[in-house]
Amino acid sequence: MLTLWAFLQGFSVMAQPQQDRGGAEGYHIGVYTGSSALLGVDVSCAMNDRWKLRAGFSLMHFKVRQWETDFNRFSHEASINLTAESSCFSLLFDYSPWGKGFFRLVGGIGLFIDNKFSGSVKLAEPFTFNDIDFEPDELGYVYGSVHFNHSINPYLGIGLGRLHGKKRRVSLSVDIGTFYKGAPQIQVGGTNLLQNNEHNSEILTDNFSAYRWYPVLNFRINYSINPVNN
C-alpha cells in the first residue's frame, strides 16, 4: 500500500501543471480487463489538449486446478493445473495526434511485481503400454514454469476510443499494444516415470528466446469526474 500511495503521489505532482493553468479537468477513473489484466484500475488526467497521463495497477492472478481435457485430439484425458502470477504498476502517456482523443499513440513503462506462470500435467485415467497398466500417480506428472527476469518493461501501443468522456461521464476505449519483457526463462521437470526432464529447460529457453514481446489487448471503461469537450 505504501508503494501504491507513493506512486499516486508522484502522478498527482505530474498532473499539477494542468490545474495551475486553469484548465483543470479533474481526475478520471478507468477499469479495464484483457490479456494483461483480469482486473486493472487507473487514474488519468489531461496535461493539455493532446497529452494525457495514466497511472494504474493491474492484477493477473488466477489458478486452475484439475482441469480435465483431451484437447479434442488425444485418446486419454489429462488433468491440468495452471497458476498465473502477474501484477503491474503502469505509467502511460497518451498522445492524440489530431487533438480529438479517439485515436491515441500510447507509450510508457510497467513495473511488474510478479511475472511468473506455472503449471503441471498428468493423466486423468489409467494408461496401458505394452499390456502394462499404469495408474496416473505411478506414471507421475510433468511440471514447468515461465518467468521473466526484468521487472521494468517498456510499453508501446495505440488506443481507440476516448480516454475521457466527451460531455458525459462514462466512455469506452480499447488499448492494443505490447510490453517488451525480454527473453522468457523456462524451467521444466517431472516425477516418477516422467522425471529427468530438467535438461530440456535450457533447450526450451533457447527455442523461445525470440518471443520477447507480450501482446496487450485491453478493454477499458472510464468514469469522468468532470466530462471534457475533446
C-alpha positions as CSV (number, residue, x, y, z in Angstrom):
1,M,0.0,0.0,0.0
2,L,2.9,2.4,0.8
3,T,4.3,1.8,-2.8
4,L,0.8,2.5,-4.3
5,W,0.5,5.7,-2.3
6,A,3.9,7.0,-3.4
7,F,3.1,6.1,-7.0
8,L,-0.2,8.1,-6.9
9,Q,1.5,11.0,-5.2
10,G,4.0,11.2,-8.0
11,F,1.2,11.1,-10.5
12,S,-0.6,13.9,-8.7
13,V,2.5,16.1,-8.9
14,M,3.0,15.5,-12.6
15,A,-0.7,16.4,-13.2
16,Q,-0.5,19.6,-11.3
17,P,0.6,21.9,-14.2
18,Q,-2.7,21.4,-15.9
19,Q,-4.6,22.5,-12.9
20,D,-2.3,25.6,-12.5
21,R,-3.2,26.8,-16.0
22,G,-6.9,26.9,-15.0
23,G,-7.8,24.1,-17.4
24,A,-8.3,21.5,-14.7
25,E,-10.4,18.7,-15.9
26,G,-10.1,16.7,-12.7
27,Y,-9.2,13.1,-12.4
28,H,-10.7,10.2,-14.4
29,I,-11.0,6.7,-13.2
30,G,-10.7,3.7,-15.5
31,V,-11.4,0.0,-15.0
32,Y,-10.0,-2.4,-17.6
33,T,-9.6,-6.1,-18.4
34,G,-7.9,-8.1,-21.1
35,S,-4.8,-10.0,-22.0
36,S,-2.6,-8.2,-19.4
37,A,-5.1,-8.0,-16.6
38,L,-8.0,-9.8,-15.1
39,L,-8.7,-6.5,-13.4
40,G,-6.9,-3.2,-13.7
41,V,-7.6,0.3,-12.3
42,D,-6.1,3.5,-13.4
43,V,-6.3,7.2,-12.7
44,S,-5.8,9.7,-15.5
45,C,-5.8,13.4,-16.3
46,A,-5.3,15.7,-19.3
47,M,-1.9,17.5,-19.3
48,N,-3.2,19.5,-22.4
49,D,-5.4,19.0,-25.4
50,R,-3.2,16.3,-26.9
51,W,-1.4,14.7,-24.0
52,K,-2.9,12.6,-21.2
53,L,-1.3,10.8,-18.3
54,R,-2.3,7.5,-16.7
55,A,-1.1,5.7,-13.6
56,G,-2.6,2.3,-12.9
57,F,-2.3,-1.1,-11.2
58,S,-3.4,-4.4,-12.6
59,L,-3.7,-8.0,-11.5
60,M,-3.4,-11.2,-13.5
61,H,-3.6,-13.7,-10.6
62,F,-5.6,-16.9,-11.1
63,K,-5.4,-20.6,-10.5
64,V,-6.9,-23.6,-12.5
65,R,-7.0,-26.9,-10.6
66,Q,-7.6,-30.3,-12.1
67,W,-9.0,-29.2,-15.4
68,E,-9.6,-32.4,-17.4
69,T,-9.5,-32.4,-21.2
70,D,-8.3,-34.4,-24.2
71,F,-7.9,-31.3,-26.3
72,N,-10.3,-33.0,-28.8
73,R,-7.5,-35.0,-30.3
74,F,-6.0,-37.4,-27.8
75,S,-7.3,-40.8,-26.6
76,H,-6.7,-40.0,-22.9
77,E,-7.7,-37.1,-20.8
78,A,-5.2,-35.0,-19.0
79,S,-5.5,-33.3,-15.6
80,I,-4.0,-29.8,-15.8
81,N,-3.1,-27.3,-13.1
82,L,-2.3,-23.7,-14.0
83,T,-1.1,-20.7,-11.9
84,A,-0.6,-17.1,-13.2
85,E,1.0,-14.5,-11.0
86,S,1.4,-11.1,-12.7
87,S,0.8,-7.7,-11.1
88,C,1.9,-4.4,-12.5
89,F,2.2,-0.7,-11.8
90,S,2.0,1.2,-15.0
91,L,2.7,4.8,-16.1
92,L,1.4,5.6,-19.6
93,F,1.4,8.7,-21.8
94,D,-1.4,9.0,-24.3
95,Y,-0.9,11.4,-27.3
96,S,-3.8,12.4,-29.6
97,P,-2.2,13.5,-33.0
98,W,-5.4,15.3,-34.0
99,G,-6.4,16.5,-30.6
100,K,-9.8,14.7,-30.7
101,G,-8.9,11.8,-28.5
102,F,-10.5,8.9,-30.4
103,F,-7.1,7.7,-31.8
104,R,-4.1,7.8,-29.5
105,L,-0.5,6.8,-29.5
106,V,0.5,5.3,-26.2
107,G,3.9,4.8,-24.6
108,G,5.2,4.2,-21.1
109,I,6.5,1.7,-18.6
110,G,5.3,-1.2,-16.5
111,L,6.8,-2.2,-13.2
112,F,5.9,-5.9,-12.7
113,I,5.9,-7.1,-9.1
114,D,5.1,-10.7,-10.1
115,N,5.9,-12.1,-13.5
116,K,5.5,-15.8,-13.5
117,F,3.3,-18.5,-15.0
118,S,3.5,-22.2,-13.9
119,G,1.6,-25.4,-14.4
120,S,1.6,-29.2,-14.3
121,V,0.1,-32.0,-16.4
122,K,-0.7,-35.6,-15.5
123,L,-3.0,-38.3,-16.9
124,A,-6.5,-38.3,-15.5
125,E,-7.1,-42.0,-16.1
126,P,-5.1,-45.3,-16.2
127,F,-2.7,-45.7,-19.1
128,T,-1.9,-49.0,-20.8
129,F,1.5,-49.5,-22.5
130,N,2.6,-53.0,-23.8
131,D,-0.2,-54.6,-21.9
132,I,1.0,-53.0,-18.6
133,D,-1.4,-50.7,-16.8
134,F,-0.1,-47.6,-15.1
135,E,-2.1,-45.5,-12.7
136,P,-1.7,-41.7,-13.1
137,D,0.2,-41.5,-9.8
138,E,2.5,-44.3,-10.8
139,L,3.3,-42.6,-14.1
140,G,3.8,-39.2,-12.5
141,Y,3.4,-35.7,-13.9
142,V,5.3,-33.1,-15.9
143,Y,5.6,-29.5,-14.5
144,G,7.0,-26.3,-15.7
145,S,7.2,-22.5,-15.3
146,V,7.9,-19.4,-17.3
147,H,9.2,-16.2,-15.7
148,F,10.9,-13.0,-16.9
149,N,14.0,-11.5,-15.4
150,H,13.2,-7.8,-16.0
151,S,10.8,-6.1,-13.7
152,I,10.7,-2.8,-15.6
153,N,9.2,-3.3,-19.1
154,P,8.6,-0.5,-21.7
155,Y,5.2,-0.4,-23.4
156,L,4.2,0.8,-26.9
157,G,0.7,0.7,-28.4
158,I,-2.3,2.6,-29.7
159,G,-5.6,3.5,-28.1
160,L,-9.0,3.5,-29.8
161,G,-11.9,5.3,-28.2
162,R,-12.0,8.3,-25.9
163,L,-9.9,8.1,-22.8
164,H,-12.0,10.8,-21.2
165,G,-15.7,11.2,-21.8
166,K,-16.9,13.8,-24.2
167,K,-19.6,15.8,-22.3
168,R,-20.5,12.6,-20.5
169,R,-19.2,10.7,-17.5
170,V,-18.9,7.2,-19.0
171,S,-16.8,6.3,-22.0
172,L,-15.3,3.1,-23.6
173,S,-11.9,2.5,-25.1
174,V,-9.5,-0.2,-26.3
175,D,-5.8,-0.5,-25.8
176,I,-3.7,-2.5,-28.3
177,G,0.0,-2.8,-27.8
178,T,2.8,-4.8,-26.3
179,F,5.2,-4.9,-23.3
180,Y,8.8,-5.7,-24.0
181,K,9.7,-8.3,-21.4
182,G,12.9,-9.8,-22.7
183,A,13.6,-13.5,-23.3
184,P,11.5,-15.9,-21.1
185,Q,13.2,-18.2,-18.7
186,I,11.7,-21.7,-18.9
187,Q,12.0,-24.5,-16.3
188,V,10.6,-28.0,-16.7
189,G,10.7,-31.2,-14.8
190,G,8.9,-34.4,-14.0
191,T,8.2,-37.0,-11.3
192,N,8.3,-40.8,-11.1
193,L,8.5,-42.3,-14.6
194,L,8.4,-38.8,-16.2
195,Q,11.4,-37.5,-14.3
196,N,14.8,-36.4,-15.7
197,N,13.2,-33.7,-18.0
198,E,15.2,-30.9,-16.4
199,H,17.8,-30.9,-19.3
200,N,15.0,-29.7,-21.6
201,S,14.8,-26.3,-19.7
202,E,17.8,-24.8,-21.4
203,I,16.7,-26.2,-24.8
204,L,13.2,-24.6,-24.4
205,T,14.6,-21.3,-23.2
206,D,16.8,-21.1,-26.3
207,N,13.9,-22.1,-28.6
208,F,11.6,-19.4,-27.2
209,S,14.3,-16.7,-26.8
210,A,12.9,-14.7,-29.7
211,Y,9.4,-14.3,-28.1
212,R,10.2,-11.1,-26.1
213,W,7.1,-9.1,-26.7
214,Y,3.9,-9.7,-24.6
215,P,0.7,-8.7,-26.5
216,V,-1.8,-6.5,-24.9
217,L,-5.5,-6.2,-25.8
218,N,-7.4,-4.5,-23.0
219,F,-11.0,-3.1,-22.9
220,R,-11.5,-0.1,-20.6
221,I,-14.5,1.7,-19.2
222,N,-13.8,5.2,-17.9
223,Y,-15.7,7.4,-15.4
224,S,-15.0,11.1,-15.8
225,I,-15.4,13.2,-12.7
226,N,-15.6,16.3,-14.9
227,P,-16.5,15.4,-18.5
228,V,-14.5,17.3,-21.1
229,N,-15.1,18.5,-24.6
230,N,-12.3,16.8,-26.5
